[in-house]
Amino acid sequence: MNVGDVLRKKSARVVTIRMNETVGVAAQLMRASDISALVVKDVVRTEGNTAVGMFTERDVVRAVAVHG
């Protein structure tokens, strides 16, 4: 089995979030979508909607631990 085999069994929908959204909004979006990670997009850059990273449940936990 390879990664492609696993991906074919999942939804083709990729959930994204803008990098200027709050951690709370990201957490709510992950919960509502029943997913554990979001693709982060920088929609301000001149080249348009550029994926700049991933935001995960682990990032939420760390942000809450550091900032409350």
PDB file of N, CA, C, O and CB in Angstrom:
ATOM      1  N   MET A   1       0.853  -1.175   0.000  1.00  0.00           N
ATOM      2  CA  MET A   1       0.000   0.000   0.000  1.00  0.00           C
ATOM      3  C   MET A   1       0.892   1.229   0.000  1.00  0.00           C
ATOM      4  O   MET A   1       1.922   1.268   0.673  1.00  0.00           O
ATOM      5  CB  MET A   1      -0.967   0.003   1.222  1.00  0.00           C
ATOM      6  N   ASN A   2       0.480   2.229  -0.764  1.00  0.00           N
ATOM      7  CA  ASN A   2       1.217   3.488  -0.759  1.00  0.00           C
ATOM      8  C   ASN A   2       0.284   4.647  -0.426  1.00  0.00           C
ATOM      9  O   ASN A   2      -0.920   4.453  -0.260  1.00  0.00           O
ATOM     10  CB  ASN A   2       1.899   3.722  -2.117  1.00  0.00           C
ATOM     11  N   VAL A   3       0.833   5.835  -0.331  1.00  0.00           N
ATOM     12  CA  VAL A   3       0.063   7.022   0.050  1.00  0.00           C
ATOM     13  C   VAL A   3      -1.105   7.254  -0.906  1.00  0.00           C
ATOM     14  O   VAL A   3      -2.199   7.614  -0.471  1.00  0.00           O
ATOM     15  CB  VAL A   3       0.971   8.259   0.080  1.00  0.00           C
ATOM     16  N   GLY A   4      -0.886   7.057  -2.169  1.00  0.00           N
ATOM     17  CA  GLY A   4      -1.947   7.244  -3.153  1.00  0.00           C
ATOM     18  C   GLY A   4      -3.152   6.350  -2.905  1.00  0.00           C
ATOM     19  O   GLY A   4      -4.294   6.766  -3.105  1.00  0.00           O
ATOM     20  N   ASP A   5      -2.895   5.114  -2.466  1.00  0.00           N
ATOM     21  CA  ASP A   5      -3.990   4.190  -2.156  1.00  0.00           C
ATOM     22  C   ASP A   5      -4.861   4.745  -1.032  1.00  0.00           C
ATOM     23  O   ASP A   5      -6.088   4.670  -1.093  1.00  0.00           O
ATOM     24  CB  ASP A   5      -3.435   2.807  -1.764  1.00  0.00           C
ATOM     25  N   VAL A   6      -4.226   5.294  -0.023  1.00  0.00           N
ATOM     26  CA  VAL A   6      -4.961   5.863   1.109  1.00  0.00           C
ATOM     27  C   VAL A   6      -5.734   7.099   0.673  1.00  0.00           C
ATOM     28  O   VAL A   6      -6.900   7.261   1.033  1.00  0.00           O
ATOM     29  CB  VAL A   6      -4.003   6.215   2.260  1.00  0.00           C
ATOM     30  N   LEU A   7      -5.095   7.968  -0.096  1.00  0.00           N
ATOM     31  CA  LEU A   7      -5.755   9.205  -0.527  1.00  0.00           C
ATOM     32  C   LEU A   7      -6.974   8.934  -1.397  1.00  0.00           C
ATOM     33  O   LEU A   7      -7.957   9.671  -1.319  1.00  0.00           O
ATOM     34  CB  LEU A   7      -4.776  10.084  -1.285  1.00  0.00           C
ATOM     35  N   ARG A   8      -6.935   7.916  -2.205  1.00  0.00           N
ATOM     36  CA  ARG A   8      -8.073   7.604  -3.073  1.00  0.00           C
ATOM     37  C   ARG A   8      -9.320   7.227  -2.275  1.00  0.00           C
ATOM     38  O   ARG A   8     -10.434   7.334  -2.786  1.00  0.00           O
ATOM     39  CB  ARG A   8      -7.709   6.471  -4.021  1.00  0.00           C
ATOM     40  N   LYS A   9      -9.146   6.793  -1.044  1.00  0.00           N
ATOM     41  CA  LYS A   9     -10.278   6.416  -0.200  1.00  0.00           C
ATOM     42  C   LYS A   9     -10.860   7.601   0.558  1.00  0.00           C
ATOM     43  O   LYS A   9     -11.909   7.479   1.191  1.00  0.00           O
ATOM     44  CB  LYS A   9      -9.856   5.348   0.780  1.00  0.00           C
ATOM     45  N   LYS A  10     -10.187   8.749   0.499  1.00  0.00           N
ATOM     46  CA  LYS A  10     -10.635   9.942   1.215  1.00  0.00           C
ATOM     47  C   LYS A  10     -11.401  10.872   0.281  1.00  0.00           C
ATOM     48  O   LYS A  10     -11.425  10.688  -0.936  1.00  0.00           O
ATOM     49  CB  LYS A  10      -9.438  10.681   1.838  1.00  0.00           C
ATOM     50  N   SER A  11     -12.015  11.861   0.885  1.00  0.00           N
ATOM     51  CA  SER A  11     -12.699  12.895   0.116  1.00  0.00           C
ATOM     52  C   SER A  11     -11.666  13.703  -0.676  1.00  0.00           C
ATOM     53  O   SER A  11     -10.539  13.906  -0.224  1.00  0.00           O
ATOM     54  CB  SER A  11     -13.530  13.823   1.051  1.00  0.00           C
ATOM     55  N   ALA A  12     -12.065  14.150  -1.843  1.00  0.00           N
ATOM     56  CA  ALA A  12     -11.170  14.957  -2.678  1.00  0.00           C
ATOM     57  C   ALA A  12     -11.143  16.412  -2.221  1.00  0.00           C
ATOM     58  O   ALA A  12     -10.341  17.198  -2.724  1.00  0.00           O
ATOM     59  CB  ALA A  12     -11.598  14.880  -4.145  1.00  0.00           C
ATOM     60  N   ARG A  13     -11.998  16.778  -1.286  1.00  0.00           N
ATOM     61  CA  ARG A  13     -12.091  18.163  -0.820  1.00  0.00           C
ATOM     62  C   ARG A  13     -10.899  18.510   0.062  1.00  0.00           C
ATOM     63  O   ARG A  13     -10.591  17.795   1.015  1.00  0.00           O
ATOM     64  CB  ARG A  13     -13.406  18.390  -0.051  1.00  0.00           C
ATOM     65  N   VAL A  14     -10.236  19.608  -0.264  1.00  0.00           N
ATOM     66  CA  VAL A  14      -9.126  20.116   0.540  1.00  0.00           C
ATOM     67  C   VAL A  14      -9.612  21.374   1.242  1.00  0.00           C
ATOM     68  O   VAL A  14     -10.000  22.345   0.592  1.00  0.00           O
ATOM     69  CB  VAL A  14      -7.852  20.406  -0.341  1.00  0.00           C
ATOM     70  N   VAL A  15      -9.591  21.356   2.562  1.00  0.00           N
ATOM     71  CA  VAL A  15     -10.083  22.490   3.344  1.00  0.00           C
ATOM     72  C   VAL A  15      -8.921  23.436   3.604  1.00  0.00           C
ATOM     73  O   VAL A  15      -7.856  23.021   4.061  1.00  0.00           O
ATOM     74  CB  VAL A  15     -10.731  22.018   4.685  1.00  0.00           C
ATOM     75  N   THR A  16      -9.139  24.712   3.307  1.00  0.00           N
ATOM     76  CA  THR A  16      -8.091  25.717   3.471  1.00  0.00           C
ATOM     77  C   THR A  16      -8.538  26.807   4.431  1.00  0.00           C
ATOM     78  O   THR A  16      -9.722  26.958   4.731  1.00  0.00           O
ATOM     79  CB  THR A  16      -7.711  26.326   2.119  1.00  0.00           C
ATOM     80  N   ILE A  17      -7.560  27.555   4.898  1.00  0.00           N
ATOM     81  CA  ILE A  17      -7.809  28.693   5.777  1.00  0.00           C
ATOM     82  C   ILE A  17      -6.778  29.772   5.466  1.00  0.00           C
ATOM     83  O   ILE A  17      -5.645  29.470   5.091  1.00  0.00           O
ATOM     84  CB  ILE A  17      -7.748  28.273   7.284  1.00  0.00           C
ATOM     85  N   ARG A  18      -7.171  31.008   5.621  1.00  0.00           N
ATOM     86  CA  ARG A  18      -6.227  32.117   5.414  1.00  0.00           C
ATOM     87  C   ARG A  18      -5.298  32.230   6.607  1.00  0.00           C
ATOM     88  O   ARG A  18      -5.695  31.933   7.733  1.00  0.00           O
ATOM     89  CB  ARG A  18      -6.977  33.455   5.189  1.00  0.00           C
ATOM     90  N   MET A  19      -4.080  32.650   6.374  1.00  0.00           N
ATOM     91  CA  MET A  19      -3.097  32.691   7.453  1.00  0.00           C
ATOM     92  C   MET A  19      -3.399  33.761   8.502  1.00  0.00           C
ATOM     93  O   MET A  19      -2.820  33.730   9.588  1.00  0.00           O
ATOM     94  CB  MET A  19      -1.729  32.927   6.879  1.00  0.00           C
ATOM     95  N   ASN A  20      -4.288  34.700   8.204  1.00  0.00           N
ATOM     96  CA  ASN A  20      -4.615  35.736   9.187  1.00  0.00           C
ATOM     97  C   ASN A  20      -5.847  35.389  10.031  1.00  0.00           C
ATOM     98  O   ASN A  20      -6.304  36.225  10.811  1.00  0.00           O
ATOM     99  CB  ASN A  20      -4.844  37.057   8.481  1.00  0.00           C
ATOM    100  N   GLU A  21      -6.391  34.180   9.894  1.00  0.00           N
ATOM    101  CA  GLU A  21      -7.520  33.749  10.728  1.00  0.00           C
ATOM    102  C   GLU A  21      -7.025  33.382  12.126  1.00  0.00           C
ATOM    103  O   GLU A  21      -5.837  33.122  12.318  1.00  0.00           O
ATOM    104  CB  GLU A  21      -8.257  32.542  10.080  1.00  0.00           C
ATOM    105  N   THR A  22      -7.921  33.361  13.083  1.00  0.00           N
ATOM    106  CA  THR A  22      -7.551  33.021  14.454  1.00  0.00           C
ATOM    107  C   THR A  22      -7.451  31.503  14.639  1.00  0.00           C
ATOM    108  O   THR A  22      -7.985  30.721  13.852  1.00  0.00           O
ATOM    109  CB  THR A  22      -8.572  33.608  15.440  1.00  0.00           C
ATOM    110  N   VAL A  23      -6.759  31.124  15.688  1.00  0.00           N
ATOM    111  CA  VAL A  23      -6.646  29.709  16.040  1.00  0.00           C
ATOM    112  C   VAL A  23      -8.035  29.144  16.336  1.00  0.00           C
ATOM    113  O   VAL A  23      -8.332  28.000  15.992  1.00  0.00           O
ATOM    114  CB  VAL A  23      -5.703  29.514  17.262  1.00  0.00           C
ATOM    115  N   GLY A  24      -8.877  29.947  16.972  1.00  0.00           N
ATOM    116  CA  GLY A  24     -10.237  29.506  17.281  1.00  0.00           C
ATOM    117  C   GLY A  24     -11.035  29.192  16.032  1.00  0.00           C
ATOM    118  O   GLY A  24     -11.739  28.183  15.987  1.00  0.00           O
ATOM    119  N   VAL A  25     -10.941  30.023  15.035  1.00  0.00           N
ATOM    120  CA  VAL A  25     -11.646  29.787  13.777  1.00  0.00           C
ATOM    121  C   VAL A  25     -11.110  28.521  13.116  1.00  0.00           C
ATOM    122  O   VAL A  25     -11.884  27.725  12.582  1.00  0.00           O
ATOM    123  CB  VAL A  25     -11.500  31.003  12.826  1.00  0.00           C
ATOM    124  N   ALA A  26      -9.800  28.331  13.147  1.00  0.00           N
ATOM    125  CA  ALA A  26      -9.199  27.129  12.562  1.00  0.00           C
ATOM    126  C   ALA A  26      -9.702  25.874  13.275  1.00  0.00           C
ATOM    127  O   ALA A  26     -10.045  24.886  12.626  1.00  0.00           O
ATOM    128  CB  ALA A  26      -7.659  27.202  12.634  1.00  0.00           C
ATOM    129  N   ALA A  27      -9.746  25.912  14.598  1.00  0.00           N
ATOM    130  CA  ALA A  27     -10.208  24.761  15.375  1.00  0.00           C
ATOM    131  C   ALA A  27     -11.672  24.449  15.066  1.00  0.00           C
ATOM    132  O   ALA A  27     -12.039  23.283  14.914  1.00  0.00           O
ATOM    133  CB  ALA A  27     -10.027  25.021  16.881  1.00  0.00           C
ATOM    134  N   GLN A  28     -12.499  25.472  14.975  1.00  0.00           N
ATOM    135  CA  GLN A  28     -13.913  25.265  14.652  1.00  0.00           C
ATOM    136  C   GLN A  28     -14.080  24.676  13.255  1.00  0.00           C
ATOM    137  O   GLN A  28     -14.932  23.812  13.045  1.00  0.00           O
ATOM    138  CB  GLN A  28     -14.682  26.585  14.759  1.00  0.00           C
ATOM    139  N   LEU A  29     -13.282  25.132  12.309  1.00  0.00           N
ATOM    140  CA  LEU A  29     -13.359  24.626  10.942  1.00  0.00           C
ATOM    141  C   LEU A  29     -12.930  23.160  10.881  1.00  0.00           C
ATOM    142  O   LEU A  29     -13.546  22.357  10.180  1.00  0.00           O
ATOM    143  CB  LEU A  29     -12.484  25.476  10.008  1.00  0.00           C
ATOM    144  N   MET A  30     -11.874  22.815  11.617  1.00  0.00           N
ATOM    145  CA  MET A  30     -11.446  21.417  11.643  1.00  0.00           C
ATOM    146  C   MET A  30     -12.517  20.527  12.266  1.00  0.00           C
ATOM    147  O   MET A  30     -12.778  19.427  11.780  1.00  0.00           O
ATOM    148  CB  MET A  30     -10.129  21.275  12.415  1.00  0.00           C
ATOM    149  N   ARG A  31     -13.130  21.003  13.334  1.00  0.00           N
ATOM    150  CA  ARG A  31     -14.178  20.215  13.984  1.00  0.00           C
ATOM    151  C   ARG A  31     -15.384  20.044  13.069  1.00  0.00           C
ATOM    152  O   ARG A  31     -15.905  18.939  12.920  1.00  0.00           O
ATOM    153  CB  ARG A  31     -14.606  20.876  15.297  1.00  0.00           C
ATOM    154  N   ALA A  32     -15.822  21.128  12.462  1.00  0.00           N
ATOM    155  CA  ALA A  32     -16.996  21.078  11.585  1.00  0.00           C
ATOM    156  C   ALA A  32     -16.756  20.187  10.363  1.00  0.00           C
ATOM    157  O   ALA A  32     -17.682  19.558   9.852  1.00  0.00           O
ATOM    158  CB  ALA A  32     -17.373  22.491  11.131  1.00  0.00           C
ATOM    159  N   SER A  33     -15.508  20.142   9.904  1.00  0.00           N
ATOM    160  CA  SER A  33     -15.163  19.358   8.719  1.00  0.00           C
ATOM    161  C   SER A  33     -14.701  17.954   9.070  1.00  0.00           C
ATOM    162  O   SER A  33     -14.439  17.146   8.179  1.00  0.00           O
ATOM    163  CB  SER A  33     -14.085  20.061   7.927  1.00  0.00           C
ATOM    164  N   ASP A  34     -14.599  17.651  10.369  1.00  0.00           N
ATOM    165  CA  ASP A  34     -14.137  16.353  10.862  1.00  0.00           C
ATOM    166  C   ASP A  34     -12.776  15.980  10.265  1.00  0.00           C
ATOM    167  O   ASP A  34     -12.571  14.883   9.745  1.00  0.00           O
ATOM    168  CB  ASP A  34     -15.169  15.265  10.535  1.00  0.00           C
ATOM    169  N   ILE A  35     -11.850  16.954  10.366  1.00  0.00           N
ATOM    170  CA  ILE A  35     -10.492  16.758   9.864  1.00  0.00           C
ATOM    171  C   ILE A  35      -9.506  17.214  10.935  1.00  0.00           C
ATOM    172  O   ILE A  35      -9.897  17.864  11.905  1.00  0.00           O
ATOM    173  CB  ILE A  35     -10.265  17.535   8.526  1.00  0.00           C
ATOM    174  N   SER A  36      -8.241  16.880  10.763  1.00  0.00           N
ATOM    175  CA  SER A  36      -7.240  17.220  11.770  1.00  0.00           C
ATOM    176  C   SER A  36      -6.180  18.189  11.265  1.00  0.00           C
ATOM    177  O   SER A  36      -5.233  18.500  11.988  1.00  0.00           O
ATOM    178  CB  SER A  36      -6.576  15.974  12.260  1.00  0.00           C
ATOM    179  N   ALA A  37      -6.328  18.672  10.029  1.00  0.00           N
ATOM    180  CA  ALA A  37      -5.346  19.618   9.492  1.00  0.00           C
ATOM    181  C   ALA A  37      -5.974  20.462   8.391  1.00  0.00           C
ATOM    182  O   ALA A  37      -6.908  20.038   7.711  1.00  0.00           O
ATOM    183  CB  ALA A  37      -4.105  18.872   8.953  1.00  0.00           C
ATOM    184  N   LEU A  38      -5.442  21.653   8.238  1.00  0.00           N
ATOM    185  CA  LEU A  38      -5.900  22.584   7.209  1.00  0.00           C
ATOM    186  C   LEU A  38      -4.701  23.028   6.371  1.00  0.00           C
ATOM    187  O   LEU A  38      -3.588  23.147   6.884  1.00  0.00           O
ATOM    188  CB  LEU A  38      -6.619  23.816   7.846  1.00  0.00           C
ATOM    189  N   VAL A  39      -4.931  23.269   5.093  1.00  0.00           N
ATOM    190  CA  VAL A  39      -3.918  23.899   4.260  1.00  0.00           C
ATOM    191  C   VAL A  39      -4.046  25.402   4.488  1.00  0.00           C
ATOM    192  O   VAL A  39      -5.138  25.960   4.387  1.00  0.00           O
ATOM    193  CB  VAL A  39      -4.086  23.517   2.729  1.00  0.00           C
ATOM    194  N   VAL A  40      -2.926  26.052   4.796  1.00  0.00           N
ATOM    195  CA  VAL A  40      -2.928  27.495   5.060  1.00  0.00           C
ATOM    196  C   VAL A  40      -2.533  28.218   3.780  1.00  0.00           C
ATOM    197  O   VAL A  40      -1.531  27.894   3.142  1.00  0.00           O
ATOM    198  CB  VAL A  40      -1.955  27.864   6.236  1.00  0.00           C
ATOM    199  N   LYS A  41      -3.355  29.213   3.420  1.00  0.00           N
ATOM    200  CA  LYS A  41      -3.090  29.981   2.213  1.00  0.00           C
ATOM    201  C   LYS A  41      -2.805  31.434   2.555  1.00  0.00           C
ATOM    202  O   LYS A  41      -3.390  32.002   3.477  1.00  0.00           O
ATOM    203  CB  LYS A  41      -4.268  29.885   1.246  1.00  0.00           C
ATOM    204  N   ASP A  42      -1.899  32.015   1.796  1.00  0.00           N
ATOM    205  CA  ASP A  42      -1.588  33.437   1.903  1.00  0.00           C
ATOM    206  C   ASP A  42      -2.263  34.115   0.720  1.00  0.00           C
ATOM    207  O   ASP A  42      -1.737  34.100  -0.393  1.00  0.00           O
ATOM    208  CB  ASP A  42      -0.025  33.705   1.921  1.00  0.00           C
ATOM    209  N   VAL A  43      -3.419  34.706   0.960  1.00  0.00           N
ATOM    210  CA  VAL A  43      -4.179  35.316  -0.132  1.00  0.00           C
ATOM    211  C   VAL A  43      -3.802  36.775  -0.351  1.00  0.00           C
ATOM    212  O   VAL A  43      -4.412  37.456  -1.175  1.00  0.00           O
ATOM    213  CB  VAL A  43      -5.665  35.211   0.146  1.00  0.00           C
ATOM    214  N   VAL A  44      -2.803  37.258   0.379  1.00  0.00           N
ATOM    215  CA  VAL A  44      -2.398  38.648   0.268  1.00  0.00           C
ATOM    216  C   VAL A  44      -1.244  38.815  -0.720  1.00  0.00           C
ATOM    217  O   VAL A  44      -1.066  39.891  -1.291  1.00  0.00           O
ATOM    218  CB  VAL A  44      -2.001  39.189   1.635  1.00  0.00           C
ATOM    219  N   ARG A  45      -0.466  37.759  -0.922  1.00  0.00           N
ATOM    220  CA  ARG A  45       0.701  37.842  -1.793  1.00  0.00           C
ATOM    221  C   ARG A  45       0.293  38.167  -3.218  1.00  0.00           C
ATOM    222  O   ARG A  45      -0.817  37.854  -3.647  1.00  0.00           O
ATOM    223  CB  ARG A  45       1.489  36.537  -1.757  1.00  0.00           C
ATOM    224  N   THR A  46       1.192  38.789  -3.937  1.00  0.00           N
ATOM    225  CA  THR A  46       0.890  39.210  -5.311  1.00  0.00           C
ATOM    226  C   THR A  46       0.642  38.039  -6.247  1.00  0.00           C
ATOM    227  O   THR A  46      -0.068  38.186  -7.241  1.00  0.00           O
ATOM    228  CB  THR A  46       2.020  40.049  -5.852  1.00  0.00           C
ATOM    229  N   GLU A  47       1.220  36.869  -5.944  1.00  0.00           N
ATOM    230  CA  GLU A  47       1.009  35.729  -6.837  1.00  0.00           C
ATOM    231  C   GLU A  47      -0.313  35.010  -6.590  1.00  0.00           C
ATOM    232  O   GLU A  47      -0.585  33.999  -7.238  1.00  0.00           O
ATOM    233  CB  GLU A  47       2.141  34.751  -6.687  1.00  0.00           C
ATOM    234  N   GLY A  48      -1.131  35.497  -5.682  1.00  0.00           N
ATOM    235  CA  GLY A  48      -2.458  34.933  -5.480  1.00  0.00           C
ATOM    236  C   GLY A  48      -2.528  33.928  -4.351  1.00  0.00           C
ATOM    237  O   GLY A  48      -1.757  33.990  -3.393  1.00  0.00           O
ATOM    238  N   ASN A  49      -3.457  33.008  -4.475  1.00  0.00           N
ATOM    239  CA  ASN A  49      -3.685  31.994  -3.434  1.00  0.00           C
ATOM    240  C   ASN A  49      -2.525  31.010  -3.376  1.00  0.00           C
ATOM    241  O   ASN A  49      -2.498  30.028  -4.117  1.00  0.00           O
ATOM    242  CB  ASN A  49      -5.004  31.239  -3.691  1.00  0.00           C
ATOM    243  N   THR A  50      -1.576  31.275  -2.500  1.00  0.00           N
ATOM    244  CA  THR A  50      -0.391  30.444  -2.375  1.00  0.00           C
ATOM    245  C   THR A  50      -0.458  29.632  -1.092  1.00  0.00           C
ATOM    246  O   THR A  50      -0.637  30.195  -0.012  1.00  0.00           O
ATOM    247  CB  THR A  50       0.880  31.302  -2.406  1.00  0.00           C
ATOM    248  N   ALA A  51      -0.316  28.319  -1.196  1.00  0.00           N
ATOM    249  CA  ALA A  51      -0.263  27.477  -0.001  1.00  0.00           C
ATOM    250  C   ALA A  51       1.072  27.732   0.683  1.00  0.00           C
ATOM    251  O   ALA A  51       2.133  27.624   0.068  1.00  0.00           O
ATOM    252  CB  ALA A  51      -0.442  25.952  -0.356  1.00  0.00           C
ATOM    253  N   VAL A  52       1.000  28.077   1.983  1.00  0.00           N
ATOM    254  CA  VAL A  52       2.229  28.397   2.714  1.00  0.00           C
ATOM    255  C   VAL A  52       2.521  27.404   3.827  1.00  0.00           C
ATOM    256  O   VAL A  52       3.573  27.484   4.461  1.00  0.00           O
ATOM    257  CB  VAL A  52       2.138  29.789   3.294  1.00  0.00           C
ATOM    258  N   GLY A  53       1.601  26.459   4.079  1.00  0.00           N
ATOM    259  CA  GLY A  53       1.861  25.475   5.125  1.00  0.00           C
ATOM    260  C   GLY A  53       0.615  24.718   5.524  1.00  0.00           C
ATOM    261  O   GLY A  53      -0.434  24.798   4.885  1.00  0.00           O
ATOM    262  N   MET A  54       0.778  23.971   6.619  1.00  0.00           N
ATOM    263  CA  MET A  54      -0.306  23.185   7.194  1.00  0.00           C
ATOM    264  C   MET A  54      -0.523  23.645   8.636  1.00  0.00           C
ATOM    265  O   MET A  54       0.428  24.000   9.331  1.00  0.00           O
ATOM    266  CB  MET A  54       0.010  21.652   7.132  1.00  0.00           C
ATOM    267  N   PHE A  55      -1.770  23.635   9.075  1.00  0.00           N
ATOM    268  CA  PHE A  55      -2.118  23.938  10.458  1.00  0.00           C
ATOM    269  C   PHE A  55      -2.834  22.717  10.996  1.00  0.00           C
ATOM    270  O   PHE A  55      -3.843  22.294  10.432  1.00  0.00           O
ATOM    271  CB  PHE A  55      -3.008  25.239  10.578  1.00  0.00           C
ATOM    272  N   THR A  56      -2.326  22.137  12.089  1.00  0.00           N
ATOM    273  CA  THR A  56      -2.827  20.859  12.582  1.00  0.00           C
ATOM    274  C   THR A  56      -3.412  20.976  13.987  1.00  0.00           C
ATOM    275  O   THR A  56      -3.291  22.007  14.649  1.00  0.00           O
ATOM    276  CB  THR A  56      -1.715  19.826  12.571  1.00  0.00           C
ATOM    277  N   GLU A  57      -4.050  19.888  14.423  1.00  0.00           N
ATOM    278  CA  GLU A  57      -4.559  19.836  15.796  1.00  0.00           C
ATOM    279  C   GLU A  57      -3.431  20.066  16.789  1.00  0.00           C
ATOM    280  O   GLU A  57      -3.634  20.691  17.830  1.00  0.00           O
ATOM    281  CB  GLU A  57      -5.244  18.485  16.072  1.00  0.00           C
ATOM    282  N   ARG A  58      -2.268  19.574  16.479  1.00  0.00           N
ATOM    283  CA  ARG A  58      -1.110  19.773  17.366  1.00  0.00           C
ATOM    284  C   ARG A  58      -0.782  21.268  17.502  1.00  0.00           C
ATOM    285  O   ARG A  58      -0.422  21.732  18.584  1.00  0.00           O
ATOM    286  CB  ARG A  58       0.128  19.000  16.826  1.00  0.00           C
ATOM    287  N   ASP A  59      -0.907  22.006  16.416  1.00  0.00           N
ATOM    288  CA  ASP A  59      -0.687  23.452  16.474  1.00  0.00           C
ATOM    289  C   ASP A  59      -1.695  24.131  17.387  1.00  0.00           C
ATOM    290  O   ASP A  59      -1.348  25.071  18.102  1.00  0.00           O
ATOM    291  CB  ASP A  59      -0.763  24.058  15.076  1.00  0.00           C
ATOM    292  N   VAL A  60      -2.945  23.663  17.370  1.00  0.00           N
ATOM    293  CA  VAL A  60      -3.978  24.209  18.254  1.00  0.00           C
ATOM    294  C   VAL A  60      -3.587  23.969  19.708  1.00  0.00           C
ATOM    295  O   VAL A  60      -3.640  24.887  20.526  1.00  0.00           O
ATOM    296  CB  VAL A  60      -5.362  23.573  17.950  1.00  0.00           C
ATOM    297  N   VAL A  61      -3.200  22.753  20.027  1.00  0.00           N
ATOM    298  CA  VAL A  61      -2.831  22.400  21.401  1.00  0.00           C
ATOM    299  C   VAL A  61      -1.656  23.262  21.876  1.00  0.00           C
ATOM    300  O   VAL A  61      -1.675  23.785  22.990  1.00  0.00           O
ATOM    301  CB  VAL A  61      -2.468  20.895  21.498  1.00  0.00           C
ATOM    302  N   ARG A  62      -0.656  23.403  21.040  1.00  0.00           N
ATOM    303  CA  ARG A  62       0.501  24.219  21.421  1.00  0.00           C
ATOM    304  C   ARG A  62       0.124  25.679  21.630  1.00  0.00           C
ATOM    305  O   ARG A  62       0.596  26.310  22.576  1.00  0.00           O
ATOM    306  CB  ARG A  62       1.586  24.118  20.361  1.00  0.00           C
ATOM    307  N   ALA A  63      -0.723  26.225  20.754  1.00  0.00           N
ATOM    308  CA  ALA A  63      -1.137  27.621  20.890  1.00  0.00           C
ATOM    309  C   ALA A  63      -1.907  27.843  22.183  1.00  0.00           C
ATOM    310  O   ALA A  63      -1.703  28.851  22.859  1.00  0.00           O
ATOM    311  CB  ALA A  63      -1.989  28.042  19.696  1.00  0.00           C
ATOM    312  N   VAL A  64      -2.785  26.915  22.531  1.00  0.00           N
ATOM    313  CA  VAL A  64      -3.553  27.039  23.774  1.00  0.00           C
ATOM    314  C   VAL A  64      -2.622  26.913  24.980  1.00  0.00           C
ATOM    315  O   VAL A  64      -2.777  27.645  25.957  1.00  0.00           O
ATOM    316  CB  VAL A  64      -4.671  25.963  23.839  1.00  0.00           C
ATOM    317  N   ALA A  65      -1.674  26.007  24.921  1.00  0.00           N
ATOM    318  CA  ALA A  65      -0.734  25.811  26.034  1.00  0.00           C
ATOM    319  C   ALA A  65       0.124  27.044  26.264  1.00  0.00           C
ATOM    320  O   ALA A  65       0.429  27.384  27.407  1.00  0.00           O
ATOM    321  CB  ALA A  65       0.162  24.602  25.769  1.00  0.00           C
ATOM    322  N   VAL A  66       0.513  27.711  25.200  1.00  0.00           N
ATOM    323  CA  VAL A  66       1.388  28.885  25.318  1.00  0.00           C
ATOM    324  C   VAL A  66       0.591  30.145  25.625  1.00  0.00           C
ATOM    325  O   VAL A  66       1.003  30.943  26.466  1.00  0.00           O
ATOM    326  CB  VAL A  66       2.192  29.082  24.030  1.00  0.00           C
ATOM    327  N   HIS A  67      -0.542  30.336  24.957  1.00  0.00           N
ATOM    328  CA  HIS A  67      -1.270  31.602  25.039  1.00  0.00           C
ATOM    329  C   HIS A  67      -2.561  31.534  25.843  1.00  0.00           C
ATOM    330  O   HIS A  67      -3.154  32.571  26.141  1.00  0.00           O
ATOM    331  CB  HIS A  67      -1.583  32.077  23.671  1.00  0.00           C
ATOM    332  N   GLY A  68      -3.000  30.348  26.195  1.00  0.00           N
ATOM    333  CA  GLY A  68      -4.229  30.215  26.969  1.00  0.00           C
ATOM    334  C   GLY A  68      -5.479  30.297  26.145  1.00  0.00           C
ATOM    335  O   GLY A  68      -6.581  30.198  26.684  1.00  0.00           O
TER     336      GLY A  68
END
